[in-house]
Amino acid sequence: MEEGFELWRVAVLGSGPSEGIPRVSCITRPAPSCRACVDSLRPHSKNRRRNTSLLLTLRRRQCGESWSEGEEKNILIDCGKFFWEGAIEWFPLLGVRSIDAVILTHDHFDAAGGLDNLR
């Protein structure tokens, strides 16, 4: 971590499995039986899940400054195929204007499939 920066916020952008929830294979059955997938179809359902992803926000403040005045760095951990959806929902609410670094935990599509959206 760069000198003088402290972890200020951890935002969970996704916490679901590689295929996400709802699973297409579940909701296209004649009679979907998975309660989580069925519930996830409701607007704003807590069962709707994206690929696992975190956004760490580090802030540096000078002596006498409040947290809102300090320099900020954003580190994205994993950028899966549902990253775009999470970014358009959360970045405006969190005031995120840039990504300063990306950490990929592995090279599967659920961790790296959204890299193209960072251009």
C-alpha positions as CSV (number, residue, x, y, z in Angstrom):
1,M,0.0,0.0,0.0
2,E,1.3,3.5,-0.9
3,E,2.6,5.4,2.1
4,G,0.0,7.5,3.9
5,F,-3.0,5.8,2.5
6,E,-5.5,4.0,4.8
7,L,-8.3,1.6,4.0
8,W,-11.4,3.7,4.1
9,R,-14.2,1.6,2.5
10,V,-14.8,-1.9,1.3
11,A,-17.7,-2.2,-1.2
12,V,-19.1,-5.6,-2.2
13,L,-20.0,-5.4,-5.9
14,G,-20.8,-9.1,-6.2
15,S,-21.0,-12.1,-4.0
16,G,-22.4,-14.8,-6.2
17,P,-21.2,-17.9,-8.0
18,S,-19.6,-18.0,-11.4
19,E,-22.9,-18.2,-13.3
20,G,-24.6,-15.6,-11.2
21,I,-28.1,-15.8,-9.7
22,P,-30.6,-16.2,-11.3
23,R,-29.1,-19.1,-13.2
24,V,-30.4,-19.1,-16.8
25,S,-30.6,-23.0,-16.6
26,C,-32.9,-22.7,-13.6
27,I,-35.3,-19.9,-14.8
28,T,-35.8,-21.4,-18.3
29,R,-37.2,-24.7,-16.9
30,P,-40.9,-25.2,-17.3
31,A,-41.3,-25.0,-13.5
32,P,-38.3,-23.4,-11.8
33,S,-37.8,-25.0,-8.4
34,C,-34.9,-23.1,-7.0
35,R,-36.3,-20.5,-4.5
36,A,-33.3,-18.3,-4.8
37,C,-33.5,-18.0,-8.6
38,V,-37.3,-17.5,-8.6
39,D,-37.0,-14.8,-5.9
40,S,-34.1,-13.1,-7.7
41,L,-36.4,-12.2,-10.6
42,R,-38.2,-9.7,-8.3
43,P,-37.0,-6.1,-8.7
44,H,-34.4,-5.2,-6.1
45,S,-34.2,-8.8,-4.8
46,K,-31.4,-9.5,-2.4
47,N,-31.1,-12.9,-4.1
48,R,-29.8,-11.4,-7.4
49,R,-26.1,-12.1,-7.3
50,R,-23.2,-11.1,-9.5
51,N,-19.7,-12.6,-9.7
52,T,-17.6,-12.0,-6.6
53,S,-16.0,-8.6,-6.7
54,L,-14.8,-6.0,-4.2
55,L,-13.8,-2.4,-4.5
56,L,-11.3,-1.1,-1.9
57,T,-11.1,2.6,-1.4
58,L,-8.0,4.0,0.2
59,R,-7.8,7.6,1.3
60,R,-4.9,9.8,2.4
61,R,-5.6,12.9,4.4
62,Q,-3.3,15.7,5.5
63,C,-3.1,16.9,9.0
64,G,-6.4,18.7,9.8
65,E,-8.3,17.4,6.8
66,S,-11.5,15.5,7.0
67,W,-11.8,12.1,5.2
68,S,-13.9,13.8,2.4
69,E,-11.0,16.1,1.5
70,G,-8.3,13.5,1.1
71,E,-6.8,11.9,-2.0
72,E,-8.5,8.7,-3.0
73,K,-7.3,5.4,-4.7
74,N,-9.7,2.6,-5.8
75,I,-8.5,-1.0,-6.1
76,L,-10.8,-3.5,-7.8
77,I,-10.5,-7.1,-6.8
78,D,-11.9,-9.3,-9.6
79,C,-13.8,-8.0,-12.6
80,G,-16.1,-10.7,-13.7
81,K,-18.7,-10.9,-16.5
82,F,-21.3,-9.0,-14.4
83,F,-18.9,-6.2,-13.4
84,W,-20.6,-3.7,-15.7
85,E,-24.0,-4.2,-14.0
86,G,-22.4,-3.6,-10.5
87,A,-20.4,-0.6,-11.7
88,I,-23.4,1.2,-13.1
89,E,-25.4,0.5,-9.9
90,W,-22.8,1.3,-7.3
91,F,-20.1,3.7,-8.7
92,P,-22.4,6.7,-9.0
93,L,-23.7,6.1,-5.4
94,L,-20.2,5.8,-4.0
95,G,-18.7,8.6,-6.1
96,V,-16.2,6.4,-7.8
97,R,-14.6,8.2,-10.8
98,S,-11.6,5.9,-11.5
99,I,-10.1,2.5,-10.9
100,D,-6.4,2.8,-10.0
101,A,-5.5,-0.9,-9.8
102,V,-7.1,-4.3,-10.5
103,I,-6.2,-7.5,-8.7
104,L,-7.3,-10.7,-10.3
105,T,-7.5,-13.7,-8.0
106,H,-7.5,-16.2,-10.9
107,D,-7.8,-16.3,-14.7
108,H,-11.4,-17.6,-15.1
109,F,-14.1,-15.6,-16.8
110,D,-15.9,-15.1,-13.5
111,A,-12.9,-13.1,-12.3
112,A,-11.6,-11.5,-15.5
113,G,-14.6,-11.5,-17.9
114,G,-15.4,-7.8,-17.3
115,L,-11.9,-6.4,-18.0
116,D,-13.0,-5.0,-21.4
117,N,-15.4,-2.7,-19.5
118,L,-12.5,-0.9,-17.8
119,R,-11.3,0.7,-21.0
